[in-house]
Amino acid sequence: MLYILLYSILGIILFKYITFRSIYAALTAMFIGFFLYPLFERKLKDLQFKQTIKEYMPENHKKKNVPTMGGLLIITALTTAVLLWNNILNLYVLIALFTVLGFGALGFVDDYIKAKLKKPEGLPEKVKFLTQLILATVVAVLLYKEGFSTELYFPVFKNLHFNLGLLFIPWAVFIIVGSSNAVNITDGLDGLAIGPVITTSFVLMVFSYVAGNYKLSHYLNLPYIPGAGELTVVCAAVIGASLAFLWFNAYPAEVFMGDVGSLSLGALLGTIALLIKEEFILAIAGIVFVVETLSVIAQRYYFKYTKKKFGEGRRIFKMAPLHHHFEKLGWQEPKITVRFWIISIIFALIALSLLKIR
């Protein structure tokens, strides 16, 4: 809105620059979060929106009287910042907003069932997954119909890319839904998921800026995507909103993100990576999300395999996702979280280094 008013209408050149708007989008989202979270937390407690504890969770993980749905304010803060500082007529910005609001609505319903109706499992797994598929398919089909490039690019190998054609639609759905669920799976300890969300968003912010800049993208042998530079501002807003949330979610958490936050942020990261043609960079920068998800998949299928072969299910990890395995080993929650953050930072730096390794 400010972009359209102050640049497009009044011609104030300062608001043309993506770097300037990104900084203030981050600050706007951050200050909205800092200001509203204490009020929001009290309201959640008044409404009895408290985390419902699953019986099989580790004992030191069973935290009572902590409100959930903190992701609502993340969405509020970043959406407000995006509406203020982005060119809201940009197709990619509109798609990002649709993704975060659509998956956020799904997460809200899931959280409401868990917190208010006291059903720890929330929405049936099939219903949740089907809704994710529908939302992601809407995004994929829209992009395909709008003539968005269906090329798939690989990091490091600058000439290695091929056209997916119609297969772009299932590929896009896989990236968005997979990313959404990966962040959701990781969100199991205080501050655990939001740290890698911040580092991954920073990497995507840099790549978005390059993808939307004709000279930089050609110099670095990255695909040039006109209009993708606006996603830099979106990523900055995510970082600002996430930092404000982390202030209150760091151990011991005063509020939990809930599915409303994890599903929407994960889907947004996947969508942005898709839009700037950096799906593999997302996997590298978001290595924590990838490993956490693989730990669940490996545990589940190994259990089924051994049950069928030996008559009883066996486990690779003491408990999945991976962070619960370390809890069972006796690691303290802050140690697990900080070490996962360190790993996330290392792989974010590796992902950024691939800007030049071509």
C-alpha positions as CSV (number, residue, x, y, z in Angstrom):
1,M,0.0,0.0,0.0
2,L,2.8,2.4,0.9
3,Y,4.6,1.3,-2.3
4,I,1.6,2.2,-4.5
5,L,0.8,5.4,-2.6
6,L,4.3,6.8,-2.1
7,Y,6.1,5.5,-5.2
8,S,3.5,4.7,-7.9
9,I,1.3,7.7,-7.2
10,L,3.4,10.3,-5.4
11,G,6.7,9.3,-7.1
12,I,8.9,9.2,-4.0
13,I,11.9,7.3,-5.4
14,L,13.1,5.9,-2.0
15,F,10.1,3.5,-1.9
16,K,11.1,2.0,-5.2
17,Y,14.1,0.2,-3.6
18,I,13.6,-3.4,-2.5
19,T,16.4,-3.2,0.1
20,F,14.8,-0.2,1.8
21,R,11.3,-1.7,1.9
22,S,12.7,-5.1,3.1
23,I,14.4,-3.5,6.1
24,Y,11.2,-1.7,7.1
25,A,9.0,-4.7,6.4
26,A,11.2,-6.7,8.9
27,L,11.1,-3.9,11.5
28,T,7.3,-3.4,11.0
29,A,6.6,-7.1,11.5
30,M,8.9,-7.2,14.5
31,F,7.5,-4.3,16.3
32,I,3.9,-5.5,15.7
33,G,4.9,-8.7,17.3
34,F,6.7,-7.1,20.3
35,F,3.7,-4.9,20.9
36,L,0.9,-7.4,20.5
37,Y,2.3,-10.6,21.9
38,P,1.8,-9.8,25.6
39,L,-1.9,-8.8,24.9
40,F,-2.3,-11.8,22.6
41,E,-0.9,-14.2,25.1
42,R,-3.3,-13.0,27.8
43,K,-6.3,-13.3,25.4
44,L,-5.3,-16.8,24.5
45,K,-5.2,-17.7,28.2
46,D,-8.6,-16.1,28.8
47,L,-10.0,-18.1,26.0
48,Q,-8.4,-21.3,27.3
49,F,-6.5,-22.0,24.1
50,K,-3.9,-24.1,25.8
51,Q,-1.7,-26.8,24.3
52,T,-3.3,-30.3,24.6
53,I,-0.6,-32.8,25.7
54,K,-0.3,-36.2,24.0
55,E,0.1,-39.0,26.4
56,Y,3.1,-40.6,24.6
57,M,5.2,-37.5,24.8
58,P,8.4,-37.5,26.9
59,E,7.7,-36.5,30.5
60,N,9.9,-33.4,30.4
61,H,8.1,-32.3,27.3
62,K,4.6,-32.2,28.9
63,K,4.1,-28.5,29.5
64,K,0.7,-27.4,30.8
65,N,-0.9,-24.0,30.8
66,V,1.1,-22.7,27.9
67,P,-1.2,-21.1,25.3
68,T,-1.0,-22.2,21.7
69,M,-1.9,-20.5,18.3
70,G,1.0,-18.0,18.6
71,G,1.3,-18.5,14.9
72,L,-1.8,-16.3,14.4
73,L,0.2,-13.3,15.4
74,I,3.1,-14.3,13.2
75,I,0.7,-14.4,10.3
76,T,-0.9,-11.0,11.4
77,A,2.5,-9.3,11.7
78,L,4.0,-10.6,8.4
79,T,0.8,-10.0,6.4
80,T,0.5,-6.4,7.7
81,A,4.1,-5.7,6.8
82,V,3.7,-7.3,3.4
83,L,0.5,-5.2,2.7
84,L,2.3,-2.0,3.8
85,W,5.7,-2.4,2.0
86,N,5.1,-4.7,-1.0
87,N,3.8,-4.0,-4.4
88,I,0.5,-5.9,-3.7
89,L,-0.4,-6.0,-7.4
90,N,2.6,-8.4,-7.9
91,L,1.3,-11.9,-8.7
92,Y,4.0,-13.6,-6.6
93,V,3.2,-11.5,-3.6
94,L,-0.5,-12.4,-4.0
95,I,0.4,-16.1,-4.3
96,A,2.5,-15.8,-1.1
97,L,-0.4,-14.2,0.8
98,F,-2.8,-16.8,-0.5
99,T,-0.5,-19.6,0.7
100,V,0.2,-18.2,4.2
101,L,-3.5,-17.4,4.8
102,G,-4.8,-20.6,3.3
103,F,-2.5,-22.9,5.2
104,G,-2.9,-20.7,8.3
105,A,-6.7,-21.2,8.2
106,L,-6.2,-25.0,8.0
107,G,-3.8,-24.8,11.0
108,F,-6.2,-22.7,12.9
109,V,-9.0,-25.2,12.6
110,D,-6.6,-28.0,13.6
111,D,-5.4,-26.0,16.7
112,Y,-8.9,-25.1,17.7
113,I,-9.9,-28.7,17.7
114,K,-6.9,-29.6,19.8
115,A,-7.0,-26.7,22.3
116,K,-10.7,-25.8,22.6
117,L,-12.3,-29.2,22.0
118,K,-9.5,-31.0,23.9
119,K,-8.8,-33.5,21.1
120,P,-5.0,-33.9,21.0
121,E,-4.9,-35.4,17.5
122,G,-6.8,-32.4,16.0
123,L,-8.1,-32.8,12.4
124,P,-8.1,-36.3,11.0
125,E,-4.8,-36.8,9.2
126,K,-6.5,-37.6,5.8
127,V,-8.6,-34.4,6.0
128,K,-5.6,-32.2,6.8
129,F,-3.5,-33.8,4.1
130,L,-6.2,-33.5,1.5
131,T,-6.8,-29.8,2.3
132,Q,-3.1,-29.2,1.9
133,L,-3.1,-30.9,-1.5
134,I,-6.0,-28.8,-2.6
135,L,-4.4,-25.5,-1.5
136,A,-1.1,-26.4,-3.1
137,T,-2.8,-27.5,-6.3
138,V,-4.6,-24.2,-6.6
139,V,-1.1,-22.4,-6.4
140,A,0.5,-24.9,-8.9
141,V,-2.3,-24.7,-11.5
142,L,-2.5,-20.9,-11.2
143,L,1.2,-20.6,-11.9
144,Y,1.0,-23.1,-14.8
145,K,-2.0,-21.2,-16.4
146,E,-0.2,-17.9,-16.0
147,G,2.7,-19.2,-18.1
148,F,5.2,-19.5,-15.2
149,S,8.4,-21.3,-16.3
150,T,8.3,-25.0,-15.7
151,E,12.1,-25.4,-15.8
152,L,13.7,-27.2,-13.0
153,Y,17.2,-25.9,-12.1
154,F,20.0,-27.5,-10.1
155,P,22.6,-25.7,-7.9
156,V,26.3,-25.9,-8.8
157,F,25.7,-27.2,-12.3
158,K,24.8,-24.0,-14.1
159,N,23.7,-25.7,-17.4
160,L,21.8,-28.5,-15.7
161,H,18.1,-27.8,-16.0
162,F,15.1,-29.4,-17.8
163,N,11.5,-28.6,-18.5
164,L,9.0,-30.4,-16.3
165,G,6.0,-29.5,-18.5
166,L,2.8,-30.6,-17.0
167,L,4.8,-32.5,-14.3
168,F,5.4,-29.0,-12.8
169,I,2.0,-29.2,-11.1
170,P,2.7,-32.4,-9.0
171,W,6.2,-31.1,-8.4
172,A,5.0,-27.8,-7.0
173,V,2.4,-29.6,-4.9
174,F,5.1,-31.8,-3.4
175,I,7.4,-28.9,-2.6
176,I,4.6,-26.8,-0.9
177,V,3.0,-29.6,1.0
178,G,6.3,-31.3,1.9
179,S,7.7,-28.0,3.2
180,S,4.6,-27.3,5.2
181,N,4.6,-30.7,6.9
182,A,8.4,-30.6,7.5
183,V,8.2,-27.4,9.6
184,N,5.1,-28.8,11.4
185,I,7.1,-31.9,12.3
186,T,10.1,-29.9,13.5
187,D,7.9,-27.7,15.8
188,G,8.3,-29.8,18.9
189,L,10.5,-27.9,21.3
190,D,10.6,-24.3,22.4
191,G,12.1,-22.2,19.6
192,L,13.2,-25.3,17.6
193,A,11.3,-24.6,14.4
194,I,11.4,-20.8,14.4
195,G,15.2,-20.7,14.4
196,P,15.6,-22.6,11.1
197,V,12.6,-20.7,9.7
198,I,14.6,-17.5,10.2
199,T,17.9,-18.8,8.7
200,T,16.1,-20.4,5.7
201,S,14.1,-17.2,5.1
202,F,17.3,-15.2,5.1
203,V,18.8,-17.5,2.4
204,L,15.6,-17.3,0.3
205,M,15.6,-13.5,0.8
206,V,19.1,-13.2,-0.8
207,F,18.2,-15.6,-3.6
208,S,14.9,-13.7,-4.2
209,Y,16.8,-10.4,-4.6
210,V,19.2,-12.0,-7.1
211,A,16.4,-13.7,-9.0
212,G,14.6,-10.4,-9.5
213,N,17.7,-8.5,-10.6
214,Y,18.5,-8.9,-14.2
215,K,22.3,-8.0,-13.9
216,L,22.9,-10.0,-10.7
217,S,21.1,-13.1,-11.9
218,H,22.9,-13.2,-15.2
219,Y,26.3,-12.5,-13.5
220,L,25.7,-15.4,-11.0
221,N,24.1,-17.7,-13.6
222,L,20.8,-17.9,-11.8
223,P,17.4,-17.9,-13.5
224,Y,16.1,-14.3,-13.9
225,I,12.5,-14.1,-12.8
226,P,10.9,-10.6,-13.4
227,G,9.0,-9.5,-10.4
228,A,10.5,-12.1,-8.0
229,G,12.5,-9.3,-6.3
230,E,9.3,-8.4,-4.4
231,L,9.6,-11.8,-2.5
232,T,12.7,-10.3,-0.8
233,V,10.3,-8.0,1.1
234,V,8.1,-11.0,2.0
235,C,11.0,-13.0,3.3
236,A,12.1,-9.9,5.4
237,A,8.6,-9.7,6.9
238,V,8.8,-13.4,7.8
239,I,12.2,-12.8,9.5
240,G,10.8,-9.8,11.5
241,A,7.7,-11.6,12.6
242,S,9.6,-14.7,13.5
243,L,12.2,-12.8,15.6
244,A,9.3,-11.2,17.6
245,F,7.8,-14.7,18.2
246,L,11.1,-16.2,19.2
247,W,11.4,-13.5,21.9
248,F,8.4,-15.1,23.6
249,N,8.9,-18.7,22.4
250,A,12.5,-19.1,23.5
251,Y,12.9,-21.6,26.4
252,P,10.8,-21.7,28.5
253,A,8.1,-20.8,26.0
254,E,5.4,-18.4,27.0
255,V,3.4,-19.3,23.9
256,F,3.5,-22.1,21.3
257,M,3.3,-21.5,17.5
258,G,0.7,-24.2,16.9
259,D,-0.2,-25.6,13.5
260,V,-1.5,-22.2,12.4
261,G,2.1,-21.0,12.4
262,S,4.1,-24.1,11.4
263,L,1.8,-25.2,8.5
264,S,1.6,-21.7,7.0
265,L,5.3,-20.8,7.4
266,G,6.4,-24.1,6.0
267,A,4.1,-23.7,3.0
268,L,5.3,-20.1,2.5
269,L,8.9,-21.2,2.4
270,G,8.1,-23.9,-0.1
271,T,6.2,-21.5,-2.3
272,I,8.9,-18.9,-2.3
273,A,11.5,-21.5,-3.2
274,L,9.3,-22.6,-6.0
275,L,8.7,-19.1,-7.3
276,I,12.4,-18.3,-7.5
277,K,13.4,-21.7,-8.8
278,E,15.5,-22.7,-5.8
279,E,13.8,-25.8,-4.5
280,F,17.1,-27.6,-3.9
281,I,18.5,-24.5,-2.1
282,L,15.5,-24.8,0.2
283,A,16.4,-28.4,1.0
284,I,20.0,-27.4,1.9
285,A,19.2,-24.3,3.9
286,G,16.3,-26.1,5.6
287,I,18.3,-29.2,6.4
288,V,16.9,-29.4,9.9
289,F,13.4,-29.7,8.5
290,V,14.5,-32.3,6.0
291,V,16.3,-34.5,8.6
292,E,13.4,-34.2,11.0
293,T,11.0,-35.4,8.3
294,L,13.2,-38.2,7.2
295,S,13.5,-39.4,10.8
296,V,9.7,-39.8,11.0
297,I,9.5,-41.5,7.6
298,A,12.4,-43.9,8.4
299,Q,11.0,-44.7,11.8
300,R,7.5,-45.4,10.5
301,Y,8.4,-47.6,7.6
302,Y,11.1,-49.5,9.5
303,F,8.6,-50.3,12.2
304,K,6.1,-51.6,9.7
305,Y,8.7,-53.6,7.9
306,T,10.1,-55.3,11.0
307,K,6.6,-55.9,12.3
308,K,5.7,-57.7,9.1
309,K,9.0,-59.7,9.0
310,F,9.6,-60.5,12.7
311,G,6.1,-60.1,14.2
312,E,7.0,-57.1,16.3
313,G,7.9,-53.5,15.3
314,R,11.4,-52.3,15.9
315,R,12.6,-48.7,16.0
316,I,15.6,-46.9,14.6
317,F,15.3,-44.0,17.0
318,K,14.1,-44.0,20.6
319,M,11.4,-41.7,19.4
320,A,10.6,-39.7,16.3
321,P,10.9,-36.9,15.2
322,L,14.7,-36.8,15.8
323,H,14.5,-34.1,18.5
324,H,12.5,-36.5,20.7
325,H,15.2,-39.1,20.3
326,F,17.8,-36.7,21.8
327,E,15.3,-35.9,24.6
328,K,15.1,-39.7,25.4
329,L,18.9,-39.8,25.5
330,G,18.8,-37.2,28.3
331,W,19.7,-34.1,26.4
332,Q,18.2,-30.9,27.8
333,E,15.7,-29.1,25.6
334,P,17.8,-25.8,25.2
335,K,20.8,-27.9,24.2
336,I,18.9,-29.7,21.5
337,T,17.4,-26.5,20.2
338,V,20.6,-24.5,20.1
339,R,22.6,-27.3,18.4
340,F,19.9,-27.6,15.8
341,W,20.1,-23.8,15.3
342,I,23.9,-24.1,14.8
343,I,23.4,-26.8,12.2
344,S,20.8,-24.6,10.5
345,I,23.2,-21.7,10.3
346,I,26.0,-23.8,8.9
347,F,23.8,-25.1,6.1
348,A,22.4,-21.7,5.4
349,L,26.0,-20.5,4.9
350,I,26.6,-23.5,2.6
351,A,23.4,-22.6,0.6
352,L,24.6,-19.0,0.3
353,S,28.0,-20.1,-1.0
354,L,26.3,-21.8,-3.9
355,L,25.5,-18.3,-5.3
356,K,29.1,-18.4,-6.6
357,I,29.7,-22.1,-7.0
358,R,28.4,-22.6,-10.5
